[in-house]
Amino acid sequence: MSKRNAEPLKLHIPAPNARPGQKPSFAGMVIPEPEDARRPPPQAAEHDTRDLAFGLIRVLDFEGRARGAWNPNLDTDLLRRGLRLMLLTRAFDERMYRAQRQGKTSFYIQSTGEEAVAIAQALALDADDMCFPSYRQQGVLIARGYPLETMMCQIYSNLRDPLKGRQLPVMYSSKEHSFFSISGNLGTQVPQAVGWAMASAYKGDDRIASTWIGEGATAEGDFHAAMTFASVYRAPVILNLVNNQYAISSFQGIAGGEQTTFAARGVGYGMCSLRIDGNDFLAVYAATKWAIERARSNHGPTLIEHFSYRAGPHSTSDDPSRYRPADEPQAWPFGDPIERLKQHLIALGAWSESDHQDAIEEASTRVREAGREAEKFGVLSEDRHSGAETMFEDVYKEMPWHLQRQRDELGN
């Protein structure tokens, strides 16, 4: 055929189902039943698990019942603890969001609608398993008992900021809680996690690593380099890919979600991959336990795609009404993770509406008291921060002479 008579080439540009002002629609979404996903043993060969990258592992149905092979059969004490921690995380987010609007800090990122991803996994991991987070995993620190007021001091960059103003707000770090420093350059934490896990295995340690990345950042080269190393060396690591439907302003199709699932990326690397309902606390917990057992028994890494939804803005610098319908979060078919776990506990007879209201008030009170304590040491809009002399600290084990001299010249 002559090129002159051929159909002109066309560039495909992915587009979301609805734009601002349009009615949100998830009509084409396939929602399998909890019984549809089989549960192979964690030691299964990768080629025997490939179908799990294309389906959707669910445990909670929409009536609050736990069903299917992946039901972890958790006791009600753990379920109640998980619900309280999710409520505490949401209360913390709401207060810090308001604090940013009041000028007390420059920047904040909420995890609204994604609380189960961090909380359920934190409860499944051992306390000394190393976490390499993105910036919506504040729930991991909260679940591990990191003081709320210390988190707030870091956000305010005040006199009690444990990082002395050297990090952006919400970029937490805590060696004591096995929580690696958050980086604003998204994607870097994934090869770091894989490298740490490889070192743990090389030393004959018993700790594994877990890391989180958004679907948008999987288009970064760091992610693919990490996948290669994790697969080749069978690193004991869990790679959590949180598909919350939107990067900062572009929907997940821009990163490749139109063509296939994000969990399918693991298949190409010969890696066990699970695609799960990320708004289902029980599914997150069950999939994490499966991946933990696989890692600890030297069967290698697991990629988990958490199919979720970013209910709030990307950050306080973002206005989602400019790129998606305002009522789209309410139309999300998989609902709210807190409401779903609440309904499950009520169905079990282990929770009530009054219990829930008491837990909300308890979380709000705890966050409010932590906020008052943190603000005693200053907020960003005040001149109460770590002194300039601290720039010379924490760089060398023993400060060299030239830094000592520079510090002395500063008058300290």
C-alpha positions in Angstrom: 0.0 0.0 0.0 1.3 3.4 -0.8 2.1 5.6 2.2 0.2 8.4 0.5 -3.1 6.4 0.7 -2.5 5.0 4.2 -4.5 6.2 7.2 -2.7 9.1 8.9 -0.9 8.1 12.1 -2.6 9.1 15.3 -1.1 9.5 18.8 -3.1 8.0 21.6 -3.4 10.3 24.6 -5.0 8.6 27.6 -8.0 10.5 29.1 -10.0 9.9 32.3 -13.6 8.8 32.2 -14.8 12.1 33.5 -13.6 15.7 33.7 -14.6 18.5 36.0 -18.3 19.3 35.6 -19.1 15.8 34.2 -20.8 13.0 36.0 -18.2 10.5 37.5 -18.5 7.0 36.1 -17.0 3.7 37.0 -19.5 1.7 35.0 -16.9 -0.3 33.2 -15.1 -1.5 36.3 -15.2 -5.2 37.0 -15.7 -6.0 40.7 -15.1 -9.6 41.4 -16.6 -11.4 44.4 -14.3 -12.3 47.4 -14.5 -16.0 46.5 -13.2 -15.4 43.0 -9.6 -15.1 44.1 -7.8 -18.3 44.9 -5.1 -18.3 47.6 -2.0 -20.3 46.6 0.6 -21.1 49.2 3.1 -18.3 49.8 5.9 -20.7 48.6 4.2 -21.2 45.2 6.2 -20.7 42.0 5.8 -17.3 40.4 4.2 -18.8 37.2 1.5 -20.4 39.4 0.4 -17.0 40.8 0.2 -14.9 37.6 -3.6 -14.7 37.5 -3.6 -12.8 40.8 -2.0 -9.8 39.1 -5.0 -9.4 36.9 -7.9 -10.0 39.2 -8.7 -8.3 42.5 -8.3 -9.9 45.9 -11.1 -8.9 48.2 -12.2 -10.1 51.7 -14.9 -7.7 52.8 -18.1 -7.6 50.7 -20.2 -4.5 50.6 -22.4 -5.8 53.4 -19.4 -5.9 55.8 -19.0 -9.7 55.7 -15.6 -11.4 55.4 -15.6 -14.0 52.7 -13.3 -16.1 50.5 -10.0 -17.9 50.8 -8.1 -14.8 51.7 -10.1 -14.1 54.9 -7.4 -13.8 57.6 -9.9 -14.5 60.4 -8.6 -11.8 62.6 -9.7 -11.5 66.2 -11.9 -8.6 67.1 -9.3 -6.9 69.3 -6.9 -6.5 66.3 -9.8 -5.3 64.1 -10.8 -2.7 66.7 -7.2 -1.6 67.1 -6.9 -1.2 63.4 -10.1 0.9 63.2 -8.9 3.2 66.0 -5.6 3.7 64.4 -7.2 4.6 61.1 -9.5 7.1 62.9 -6.5 8.5 64.7 -4.6 8.9 61.4 -7.5 10.7 59.8 -8.0 13.0 62.8 -4.2 13.8 62.6 -4.5 14.6 58.9 -7.5 16.8 59.3 -5.8 18.9 62.0 -2.6 19.3 60.1 -4.4 20.2 57.0 -6.1 23.0 58.9 -2.8 24.0 60.4 -1.4 24.5 57.0 -4.3 26.7 56.0 -3.7 28.8 59.1 -0.1 29.4 58.1 1.4 27.2 60.8 3.3 25.1 58.2 4.1 25.4 54.6 2.9 22.1 53.2 0.9 19.0 54.1 -0.2 15.7 52.5 -3.2 13.8 53.7 -3.8 10.0 53.3 -7.6 10.3 53.3 -9.2 7.2 51.9 -5.9 5.3 52.0 -5.5 4.6 55.7 -5.9 0.9 55.4 -2.9 0.6 53.1 -0.5 1.8 55.9 -2.3 0.7 59.1 -3.1 -2.9 58.1 0.4 -3.5 56.8 2.0 -1.9 59.8 0.1 -4.3 62.0 1.1 -7.3 59.9 4.8 -6.5 59.8 7.2 -7.0 62.8 8.1 -3.7 64.5 11.7 -4.0 63.4 11.0 -4.7 59.7 12.3 -1.7 57.8 9.9 0.6 56.1 10.8 2.8 53.1 7.7 5.0 52.8 6.3 7.4 50.3 4.5 10.4 51.8 1.1 8.9 52.6 2.4 6.3 55.1 2.1 8.4 58.3 -0.1 5.6 59.5 2.9 3.3 59.8 4.5 5.7 62.3 1.3 6.2 64.2 0.7 2.4 64.4 4.3 1.9 65.7 3.7 4.4 68.5 5.7 7.4 67.2 4.6 10.4 69.3 2.0 12.6 67.5 3.5 15.7 69.0 7.0 14.8 67.6 5.4 14.4 64.2 3.8 17.8 64.5 7.1 19.4 65.6 8.7 18.1 62.4 5.8 19.5 60.4 6.2 22.9 62.2 10.0 22.9 61.9 10.1 24.2 65.5 12.5 24.0 68.4 11.6 20.3 69.0 11.8 19.2 65.3 13.9 16.0 65.5 15.2 16.7 62.0 16.2 20.3 62.9 14.4 21.9 60.0 16.4 20.0 57.4 13.4 18.2 55.9 10.2 19.4 54.3 7.1 19.0 56.4 5.8 15.4 56.5 9.2 14.0 55.4 9.5 12.0 58.7 12.4 9.8 59.7 12.8 7.6 62.7 15.6 5.0 63.0 14.1 3.8 66.3 10.8 2.9 64.6 12.5 1.4 61.5 11.1 4.2 59.3 13.5 5.4 56.6 13.6 9.1 55.8 10.9 10.1 53.3 12.2 11.7 50.1 10.4 14.2 48.0 12.1 12.8 44.9 9.6 10.0 44.5 10.8 6.6 43.4 14.2 6.7 45.2 12.9 4.8 48.2 12.2 1.6 46.2 15.8 0.8 45.2 16.8 1.8 48.7 14.4 -0.7 50.1 15.6 -3.5 47.8 19.2 -2.8 48.6 18.5 -2.9 52.4 16.6 -6.2 52.0 19.5 -7.6 49.9 21.9 -6.6 52.7 19.7 -8.2 55.3 19.7 -11.4 53.4 23.4 -11.3 52.7 24.0 -10.9 56.5 21.7 -13.8 57.4 19.4 -11.4 59.3 15.7 -12.1 59.9 14.3 -8.7 59.0 12.5 -7.9 55.8 11.8 -4.5 54.1 8.6 -2.9 52.9 8.3 0.1 50.6 5.5 2.1 49.0 5.2 3.9 45.7 2.3 5.6 43.9 1.2 4.4 40.5 2.5 7.6 38.8 6.0 7.2 40.1 6.2 3.6 38.6 7.0 5.4 35.4 10.3 6.5 36.9 13.5 4.5 36.1 14.2 4.0 39.8 11.2 1.7 40.1 12.3 -0.5 37.2 15.9 -0.7 38.4 14.6 -1.8 41.8 12.4 -4.4 40.2 15.3 -6.0 38.4 17.5 -6.3 41.5 14.6 -7.5 43.7 13.7 -10.3 41.2 17.3 -11.3 40.3 18.5 -11.6 43.9 15.2 -12.7 45.4 15.3 -9.8 47.9 13.1 -10.2 51.0 11.0 -7.1 50.3 7.4 -6.2 49.8 6.9 -3.6 47.1 3.6 -1.8 47.7 2.3 0.0 44.6 -0.6 2.2 45.7 -2.8 2.9 42.7 -4.9 5.7 44.1 -6.1 6.7 40.5 -4.2 10.0 40.4 -0.7 11.3 40.5 -0.4 15.0 41.4 -2.7 16.1 38.6 -2.8 13.2 36.0 -4.9 10.1 36.2 -3.4 6.6 36.3 -3.7 6.0 32.6 -0.8 8.4 31.9 1.4 6.0 33.8 0.2 2.9 31.9 -3.0 1.9 33.8 -5.1 1.9 30.7 -3.4 -1.0 29.1 -3.2 -3.5 32.0 -3.0 -3.6 35.8 0.0 -2.1 37.6 0.5 -5.5 39.3 1.2 -6.9 35.8 4.5 -5.1 35.9 5.7 -7.6 38.4 4.9 -10.5 36.0 7.4 -9.1 33.5 10.1 -9.3 36.1 9.3 -12.9 37.1 7.9 -11.6 40.5 4.9 -12.8 42.4 2.3 -10.0 42.1 -1.0 -9.5 43.9 -3.7 -7.0 43.0 -5.9 -6.2 46.0 -8.7 -4.0 47.2 -6.7 -1.3 49.0 -9.8 0.0 50.8 -10.3 -3.4 52.4 -8.4 -3.6 55.7 -8.6 -7.4 55.8 -7.4 -7.8 52.2 -4.4 -5.6 52.9 -3.6 -7.5 56.1 -4.0 -10.9 54.4 -1.9 -10.1 51.3 0.8 -8.6 53.5 1.0 -11.7 55.7 1.2 -13.8 52.5 4.1 -11.7 51.2 5.8 -11.7 54.6 5.8 -15.5 54.8 7.1 -15.6 51.2 10.0 -13.2 52.0 11.0 -14.8 55.3 11.1 -18.3 53.7 13.6 -17.0 51.0 11.1 -17.2 48.1 11.7 -13.6 47.1 9.8 -10.3 46.8 6.1 -9.6 46.2 4.6 -6.7 44.4 1.2 -5.7 45.8 -1.0 -3.3 43.9 -3.3 -1.6 46.3 -6.3 -0.6 44.2 -7.5 2.5 46.1 -8.6 6.1 45.6 -7.1 9.4 46.7 -10.2 11.1 48.3 -8.4 14.3 49.0 -6.1 16.6 47.1 -2.6 15.4 46.2 -1.3 18.0 48.8 -2.2 21.4 50.2 -0.7 22.8 46.9 -3.2 20.9 44.8 -6.8 21.7 43.6 -8.3 18.4 42.4 -11.5 20.2 41.2 -9.4 21.3 38.2 -8.9 17.8 36.8 -11.7 15.5 38.2 -15.4 15.8 39.1 -15.9 17.2 42.6 -18.2 14.3 43.6 -16.0 11.5 42.2 -14.6 10.4 45.6 -18.2 9.7 46.8 -18.8 7.6 43.6 -15.8 5.4 44.1 -17.3 1.8 44.1 -15.0 0.5 46.9 -16.1 3.0 49.5 -14.2 4.3 52.5 -11.8 1.9 54.3 -12.8 3.2 57.8 -16.5 2.9 57.1 -16.1 -0.6 55.7 -14.1 -1.9 58.7 -16.7 -0.2 61.0 -19.5 -2.1 59.3 -17.6 -5.4 59.5 -17.1 -5.0 63.2 -20.8 -4.0 63.7 -21.8 -7.1 61.7 -19.7 -9.2 64.1 -21.4 -7.6 67.1 -18.1 -6.2 68.2 -18.8 -2.5 67.6 -21.6 0.0 67.5 -22.4 3.4 66.3 -21.9 4.8 69.8 -18.5 3.0 70.0 -17.6 4.6 66.8 -18.5 8.1 67.9 -16.6 7.6 71.1 -13.6 6.5 69.1 -13.8 9.5 66.8 -13.9 11.8 69.9 -11.1 10.0 71.5 -8.9 10.4 68.4 -9.8 14.1 68.1 -9.0 14.7 71.7 -5.7 13.0 71.5 -4.7 14.9 68.3 -5.9 18.2 69.8 -3.8 17.7 73.0 -0.7 16.7 70.9 -1.2 19.8 68.8 -1.3 22.1 71.9 1.9 20.5 73.2 3.7 20.8 69.9 2.8 24.4 69.3 4.4 25.4 72.6 7.7 25.1 70.8 6.7 27.2 67.8 5.2 26.9 64.4 6.6 27.8 61.0 5.3 31.4 61.0 7.2 32.1 64.2 10.9 32.6 64.7 11.5 29.6 66.9 13.5 27.1 65.0 16.8 25.2 65.3 19.7 27.7 65.3 22.0 28.1 62.3 24.8 26.4 64.3 23.0 23.1 64.0 24.0 22.9 60.3 27.4 21.7 61.4 26.0 18.8 63.5 25.1 15.3 62.5 27.4 15.3 59.5 30.5 13.6 60.8 31.0 11.3 63.8 33.7 13.8 65.0 33.5 17.3 63.7 36.6 18.2 61.6 38.7 21.2 62.4 37.5 23.3 59.5 33.8 22.9 60.5 34.7 23.7 64.1 36.4 26.9 62.9 33.4 27.9 60.8 31.0 27.3 63.7 33.2 29.4 66.0 33.1 32.2 63.4 29.4 32.0 63.5 29.6 32.9 67.2 28.8 29.5 68.7 
